[in-house]
Amino acid sequence: MAKKKKKDSDPKVHDDLKGFKMNINSFGEISSSFPIDKINEFLNKNVEDKKLKDRDDLDFNEKDDK
């Protein structure tokens, strides 16, 4: 018999994103508990852009930026 998973518990998230929730309504609109600017700031800081990492024409080091 298959094990049942708890669906009521909150997922594990990064400490900077505690309380983050996303919902999609019946019209397909995405609503979030955080402003989009805060989400983008987090992603810029913690996620490497795969398209830009091998470009020679950019003299940009993400770790030195922040």
Secondary structure, 3 states (H helix, E strand, C coil): CCCCCCCCCCCCCCHHHCCCCEEECCCCCEEECCCHHHHHHHHHHHCCCCCCCCCCCCCCCHHHHC
